[in-house]
């Protein structure tokens, strides 16, 4: 039985893709089972060999006491029998699923796959992707037959970057297999590291669908809040106050307006709408939610411009500071950040003096991804400050901080409403606005 051989250290686990999902899984398993951690980027592998998480999510202590080999050589994967694939599943420029990383990872595993091996996918995909797209690749490159020669399963990742409470071991793990035997082996293997327990899904497709709707549900709910924000702004009603009042009802769902980017909520719904279209169905609510959330960066920038003009300033001479460029708070990840949309929309109005700061983002990565040159620290005499990401470093900034970096007649745009208790409509020359 695969599970018993792993626990007895007769066989090894491999992790393909050591990003914010794969690395924590690899290290948890490596505390109990020999692990081979594989990543295609040698520079990342070298960092991990030194106990450094390239994603800056894990502390050096997490690497201690782990039986793990970090490698960028695919031949090393031959020593493993239980392969977990946790690579990104992005969308392309047309907002269609880009399965390139997943297919390449499947090719890599297929070339070293042996009889009796298991392959488990953690990457977020549309229902049917594992069996329709990935398994044929494994069969082609291994020469083996699915189920007869090797088993497969799907166990969606639920890691929330920056969240120190809902960590890997504390979140219930959904698992699935291609048959009853594989389901039990996969479930028991994950149970060795997941304190919260596992949920055995009825099929691989059920597990895939469960994952895809988790983020789609959040996307739709946030889109509703963003639409409310647009409506209430026209009515000159503070959205934050409305939500605070409505939140006194016991069953009111607490979602808030904001920029929705990243590699999960801002991407996963497109996988579901893509597959729905294949079945001849146009997903109206999901697509509407995506349209609203994808439009919020431009909306935020236009509202900022409008308010700067109302302050009787020449928009072409305006100096603007954007605080935060990562896709969410307290992470260094800039993938699919909607702050870039805010920046680009402001530039389209002829505003050239835009400074961007972020205590967590890599200046080099921001330059490569978005062509934005970050500043090490804010300057002064800004006509507007946009606090786009609620990093912990920004939460307790006093009114005096914003007075110090702005002109006497300036605007503070508080995207996540973290300063609403500090400001009235206008305070000492600072005009305040939030979604």
C-alpha positions in Angstrom: 0.0 0.0 0.0 1.4 3.4 -1.1 0.6 5.1 2.2 2.4 2.5 4.3 5.4 2.6 2.1 5.7 6.3 2.4 5.2 6.4 6.2 7.8 3.6 6.6 10.1 5.8 4.4 10.4 3.0 1.8 9.2 5.5 -0.9 9.6 9.2 -1.4 7.3 12.1 -2.2 8.2 14.7 -4.8 6.8 18.3 -5.0 6.9 19.8 -8.5 6.6 23.6 -8.2 8.0 25.2 -5.0 6.0 28.5 -4.9 3.8 29.7 -2.2 1.7 26.5 -2.4 4.3 23.8 -3.1 7.0 24.8 -0.7 4.9 24.7 2.5 3.5 21.3 1.5 7.0 19.9 0.7 8.4 21.1 4.1 5.4 19.6 6.1 5.8 16.2 4.4 9.6 16.4 4.8 9.1 16.3 8.6 7.8 12.8 8.3 8.6 11.4 4.8 11.7 11.9 2.5 10.8 14.6 0.0 12.3 15.7 -3.3 11.5 19.4 -4.0 11.7 20.3 -7.7 11.6 23.8 -9.3 12.6 24.8 -12.8 14.4 27.9 -11.6 17.9 27.1 -10.2 18.2 30.4 -8.5 15.1 29.7 -6.4 16.4 26.2 -5.6 19.7 27.7 -4.3 17.8 30.0 -2.0 15.8 27.2 -0.6 18.9 25.2 0.0 20.0 28.0 2.2 16.7 28.0 4.1 15.3 31.0 2.3 11.7 31.1 1.0 11.8 33.1 -2.3 8.1 33.9 -1.8 9.0 35.4 1.7 6.1 33.5 3.3 8.1 31.1 5.5 10.7 31.7 8.2 14.1 30.0 8.1 13.1 27.8 11.1 10.5 26.1 8.9 13.3 24.4 6.9 14.9 22.8 10.0 14.5 19.1 10.7 13.2 18.4 7.2 14.4 15.4 5.1 14.2 17.2 1.7 16.4 17.4 -1.4 16.0 20.7 -3.4 16.7 20.3 -7.0 16.2 21.7 -10.5 17.3 18.4 -12.1 14.2 16.4 -13.3 16.1 13.2 -13.2 16.1 13.4 -9.4 12.4 12.9 -9.5 12.9 9.2 -10.5 13.6 8.4 -6.8 10.0 9.4 -5.8 6.8 7.5 -6.2 4.2 10.0 -5.0 4.3 13.1 -7.1 2.5 16.3 -6.2 2.2 18.9 -8.9 1.7 22.5 -7.6 2.5 24.8 -10.4 0.7 28.1 -11.4 -2.4 28.1 -13.6 -2.7 31.6 -15.0 -4.8 33.2 -17.7 -3.5 34.6 -21.0 -4.0 38.1 -22.5 -7.4 37.0 -23.7 -8.4 35.9 -20.2 -8.4 32.2 -21.3 -6.8 29.4 -19.2 -3.1 29.1 -19.8 -2.2 25.5 -19.0 1.4 25.7 -20.2 3.0 25.4 -16.8 0.6 22.5 -15.9 1.3 20.6 -19.2 5.0 21.1 -18.9 5.0 19.8 -15.4 3.0 16.8 -16.5 5.5 16.1 -19.2 8.4 16.3 -16.7 6.6 13.8 -14.4 5.5 11.6 -17.3 9.2 11.1 -18.4 10.1 9.7 -15.0 6.9 7.9 -14.1 7.1 4.3 -13.0 4.5 1.5 -12.6 2.8 1.9 -9.2 3.4 5.6 -8.9 0.9 8.2 -7.9 0.4 11.7 -9.4 -1.6 14.3 -7.4 -2.5 17.7 -8.8 -2.9 20.7 -6.5 -3.1 23.5 -9.2 -6.5 25.2 -9.6 -8.2 24.1 -12.8 -11.6 23.7 -14.4 -13.6 20.5 -13.8 -12.3 17.8 -16.0 -8.9 19.3 -16.6 -6.9 16.6 -14.7 -8.4 13.7 -16.6 -8.9 15.4 -20.0 -5.7 17.3 -20.3 -3.1 16.1 -17.8 -3.5 12.3 -17.7 -3.1 11.9 -21.5 0.2 13.8 -21.2 1.4 11.5 -18.4 0.4 8.4 -20.5 2.1 9.8 -23.6 5.5 10.5 -22.0 5.5 7.4 -19.7 4.1 4.8 -22.0 2.0 3.7 -19.1 -1.8 3.2 -18.8 -3.8 5.3 -16.4 -5.2 3.3 -13.4 -3.7 0.1 -14.6 -0.1 1.2 -14.3 -0.3 4.4 -12.3 -2.9 6.3 -10.2 -3.8 9.9 -10.0 -5.8 12.3 -7.8 -6.6 15.9 -7.2 -6.3 17.8 -4.0 -6.8 21.6 -4.4 -4.6 24.0 -2.6 -6.3 26.3 0.0 -3.3 28.2 1.2 -4.0 31.9 1.7 -0.8 34.0 1.2 -0.1 36.3 4.2 -2.6 34.5 6.5 -0.8 33.3 9.6 -3.9 31.8 11.1 -5.4 29.7 8.3 -2.2 27.9 7.5 -1.7 24.6 5.6 -2.2 22.2 8.5 -5.2 24.1 9.9 -7.3 24.0 6.8 -9.4 21.0 5.9 -7.9 19.3 2.8 -10.2 18.2 0.0 -8.8 15.0 -1.6 -9.9 12.8 -4.5 -8.6 9.8 -6.4 -9.2 7.9 -9.6 -10.6 4.9 -7.7 -11.3 3.8 -4.1 -7.8 2.5 -3.5 -6.1 5.7 -4.7 -8.5 7.8 -2.7 -7.7 6.1 0.6 -3.9 6.2 -0.1 -4.0 9.9 -1.0 -6.3 10.7 2.0 -4.2 8.9 4.5 -1.0 10.4 3.2 -2.4 14.0 3.5 -3.8 13.1 7.0 -0.3 12.7 8.2 0.3 16.5 7.9 -3.2 18.1 8.0 -4.4 18.5 11.6 -7.8 19.8 10.5 -8.5 16.5 8.6 -9.4 15.7 5.1 -12.6 15.6 3.1 -12.9 12.7 0.6 -14.6 14.0 -2.5 -16.6 11.6 -4.6 -14.5 12.2 -7.8 -11.6 14.2 -9.2 -14.1 16.4 -11.0 -16.0 17.2 -7.8 -12.8 18.2 -6.1 -11.8 20.4 -9.1 -15.3 22.0 -9.1 -15.2 22.6 -5.3 -12.0 24.5 -5.6 -13.0 26.7 -8.5 -16.2 27.8 -6.9 -14.5 28.9 -3.6 -12.7 31.8 -5.2 -15.5 32.5 -7.7 -18.0 32.9 -4.8 -15.7 35.5 -3.2 -15.2 37.2 -6.5 -18.9 37.6 -7.0 -19.5 38.9 -3.5 -16.7 41.5 -3.7 -18.1 42.5 -7.1 -21.4 43.2 -5.5 -19.7 45.4 -2.9 -17.8 47.3 -5.6 -21.0 47.9 -7.5 -22.7 49.2 -4.4 -19.7 51.5 -3.9 -20.2 53.0 -7.4 -23.9 53.4 -6.7 -23.5 54.9 -3.3 -20.8 57.3 -4.5 -23.2 58.8 -7.0 -25.7 59.2 -4.1 -23.0 60.7 -1.9 -23.5 58.0 0.7 -20.4 56.5 2.5 -20.3 52.8 1.6 -18.3 51.9 4.7 -21.0 53.4 6.9 -23.7 51.5 5.0 -21.9 48.2 5.4 -21.3 48.9 9.1 -25.0 49.4 9.6 -26.0 46.4 7.5 -23.4 44.2 9.3 -25.4 44.4 12.5 -27.8 41.8 11.1 -26.6 38.3 12.1 -26.7 36.8 8.7 -25.2 39.7 6.6 -22.2 38.5 4.7 -19.1 40.7 5.5 -17.5 41.5 2.2 -15.9 44.9 1.3 -15.2 46.8 -1.9 -11.6 46.9 -3.2 -9.2 46.0 -6.0 -9.4 42.3 -6.8 -6.2 40.9 -8.4 -3.8 38.2 -7.7 -3.5 34.7 -9.0 -6.6 33.2 -7.4 -9.7 35.3 -7.1 -8.8 37.4 -10.1 -8.1 34.4 -12.3 -10.0 31.3 -11.2 -13.5 32.4 -12.3 -12.2 32.6 -15.9 -11.4 28.9 -15.8 -15.0 28.1 -14.9 -16.5 30.4 -17.5 -14.2 28.9 -20.1 -15.4 25.4 -19.4 -19.1 26.5 -19.1 -18.8 28.0 -22.6 -17.6 24.6 -23.9 -20.9 23.2 -22.8 -22.8 26.0 -24.5 -23.6 28.1 -21.4 -22.7 31.7 -20.9 -22.0 32.3 -17.2 -23.8 35.6 -16.7 -23.3 36.3 -13.0 -19.7 35.2 -13.0 -18.8 37.2 -16.1 -20.6 40.3 -14.7 -18.7 40.0 -11.5 -15.4 39.7 -13.3 -16.2 42.8 -15.5 -17.0 44.9 -12.4 -13.8 43.8 -10.5 -11.6 44.2 -13.6 -13.0 47.7 -14.0 -12.3 49.0 -10.5 -8.7 50.1 -11.1 -9.7 52.4 -13.9 -12.7 53.6 -11.8 -10.6 54.4 -8.9 -8.1 56.4 -11.0 -10.9 58.4 -12.7 -12.5 59.2 -9.3 -9.1 60.4 -8.1 -8.6 62.6 -11.2 -12.1 64.1 -10.8 -11.5 65.0 -7.1 -8.1 66.5 -7.9 -9.7 68.8 -10.5 -12.4 69.7 -7.9 -9.6 70.9 -5.7 -8.9 73.5 -8.5 -5.6 71.9 -9.5 -4.2 71.4 -13.0 -4.3 67.6 -13.4 -1.3 67.6 -15.7 0.9 69.1 -13.0 -0.5 66.9 -10.2 1.9 64.9 -8.0 0.4 61.5 -6.8 1.7 59.0 -4.4 0.5 55.4 -4.6 1.1 53.3 -1.4 1.1 49.6 -2.0 1.5 47.6 -5.3 1.1 44.0 -4.3 -2.1 42.2 -5.1 -3.2 42.0 -1.4 -2.1 43.1 2.0 1.0 41.7 3.8 2.4 39.7 0.9 5.2 40.4 -1.6 3.4 38.9 -4.5 2.6 41.4 -7.3 1.1 39.0 -9.9 -2.1 40.4 -11.5 -2.0 43.4 -9.2 -4.8 45.8 -10.1 -2.8 48.7 -8.6 -1.0 48.6 -12.0 -4.4 49.4 -13.6 -4.7 52.5 -11.3 -1.2 53.6 -12.3 -1.8 53.2 -16.0 -5.1 54.9 -16.0 -3.7 57.9 -14.2 -0.9 58.0 -16.8 -3.5 58.1 -19.5 -4.7 61.4 -18.2 -1.3 62.9 -18.8 -0.1 62.6 -15.2 3.6 62.0 -15.2 4.5 62.6 -11.6 3.4 59.4 -9.9 5.5 57.8 -7.2 4.9 54.2 -6.0 6.1 52.8 -2.7 5.6 49.4 -1.1 7.6 47.9 1.8 7.1 44.3 0.7 7.3 44.4 -3.1 10.5 43.8 -5.0 11.4 46.9 -7.1 13.0 44.7 -9.7 9.9 42.5 -10.1 7.6 45.6 -10.3 9.9 47.1 -13.0 10.0 43.8 -15.0 6.2 43.0 -14.7 4.7 46.5 -15.0 7.4 48.9 -16.1 6.9 50.9 -13.0 9.9 52.4 -11.1 9.3 52.2 -7.4 10.6 54.7 -4.9 12.4 53.6 -1.8 10.5 56.2 0.3 7.7 58.8 -0.3 8.6 62.3 -1.3 6.6 65.4 -0.5 4.2 68.0 -1.9 1.8 65.4 -3.3 -1.6 66.5 -4.5 -3.1 63.1 -3.8 -2.1 60.0 -1.9 -3.7 56.7 -2.8 -3.4 54.0 -0.1 -4.2 51.0 -2.4 -3.1 48.1 -0.2 -3.7 47.8 3.6 -0.2 46.5 4.6 0.3 46.4 8.3 3.0 49.0 7.9 0.2 51.4 6.8 -2.5 50.6 9.3 -1.5 53.0 12.1 -0.3 56.0 10.2 -1.5 59.2 11.8 -3.1 62.2 10.1 0.2 64.0 10.6 1.9 61.6 8.3 -0.3 62.5 5.4 -0.1 66.2 6.2 3.7 65.9 6.0 3.8 64.4 2.5 1.0 66.4 0.9 0.3 70.0 -0.1 -2.1 72.1 1.9 -5.0 71.3 -0.4 -4.7 67.6 -1.1 -6.7 64.4 -1.5 -6.3 61.1 0.4 -7.9 58.1 -1.3 -8.3 55.3 1.2 -9.2 52.2 -1.0 -9.8 49.9 2.0 -11.3 52.5 4.3 -8.6 51.9 7.0 -8.5 55.6 8.0 -12.2 56.4 8.0 -12.3 57.0 11.7 -9.4 59.5 11.5 -11.0 61.7 9.0 -14.2 63.8 8.6 -15.1 65.1 5.2 -12.2 67.5 5.3 -9.5 67.8 7.9 -6.8 70.5 7.9 -6.7 70.8 4.1 -6.9 67.0 3.5 -9.9 65.9 1.5 -10.8 62.2 2.2 -12.4 59.7 -0.1 -12.8 55.9 0.0 -14.6 53.2 -2.0 
